Amino acid sequence: MILLEICVDDIAGLNAALAGGADRIELCAALALGGLTPPPGLMQHAGRGPLPAFAMIRPRAGDFVWDAAEVAAQIADIAAARAAGLAGVVIGASHPDGSLDAGVLAQLVEAARGLDITLHRAIDLTPDVGRALAVCRDLGIGRVLSSGGALTALDGGARLAAMQAAGGVTVMPGGGITAQNVARLAHHLHLAEVHASCSAPLPAPTDVRIADFGFQPPGARGTDATRVRALRLALDQLGAGFDGAGTTGCTSS
């Protein structure tokens, strides 16, 4: 079975992911900004739910170069995720050149001891992905979320395959994956876990003042249960083609 992780940023998204057949949640705020740390109330709600949830630990939009105060805030947020009963956290830290900041990551990993840990798409900014994967292995980070350094996982398929071939870390592709294109990704990769948003445009507010005041921005999107369900079905169909070794029959392009 190919695990499906859905990123959500509100309670409606949690409900849609569950209804559509997701296996795991990446819990965020502000997905339009790439995902920020979710508020404590949302963490607590997800912690009471039936799906394992990983909290995004990212205190602001922009790069992943953190000062000491931002590192301290993330350590506190990891503690909040633990207290809420979440299964894991999603972290990342970079130097200005995009290489992973092993020192900061070590602090975050220590704070998250006992939780599952994913390295987020900070890895897509690194100038040396092989070195970045070695940092993850050395720190005990067992999973990386990546689009292969491209805008979408399909465009980054060759790099994702090279990352996967390096071994030692689970490479979870994410970025523009849908029910319509995931089979193409399987031509490049052994799919064990897949990350997606499965979002759709939200309906326009019935009260025009909601938009006028900026309470819902133009182009706002939300998790769509129908799209989650379609991707779940597509993954199940791919999984049905797995051979006894746990690999698909279509792993080269």
Sequence and secondary structure as in RCSB ss.txt:
>XXXX:A:sequence
MILLEICVDDIAGLNAALAGGADRIELCAALALGGLTPPPGLMQHAGRGPLPAFAMIRPRAGDFVWDAAEVAAQI
ADIAAARAAGLAGVVIGASHPDGSLDAGVLAQLVEAARGLDITLHRAIDLTPDVGRALAVCRDLGIGRVLSSGGA
LTALDGGARLAAMQAAGGVTVMPGGGITAQNVARLAHHLHLAEVHASCSAPLPAPTDVRIADFGFQPPGARGTDA
TRVRALRLALDQLGAGFDGAGTTGCTSS
>XXXX:A:secstr
  EEEEEESSHHHHHHHHHHT SEEEE B GGGT B   HHHHHHHHTSSS EEEE   SSS S   HHHHHHHH
HHHHHHHHTT SEEEE  B TTS B HHHHHHHHHHTTTSEEEE GGGGG S HHHHHHHHHHHT  EEEE TTS
SSTTTTHHHHHHHHHH SSEEEEBSS  TTTHHHHTTT   SEEEE  EEE    SSHHHHHTTSS TT EEE H
HHHHHHHHHHHHHHTT  TTS  S    
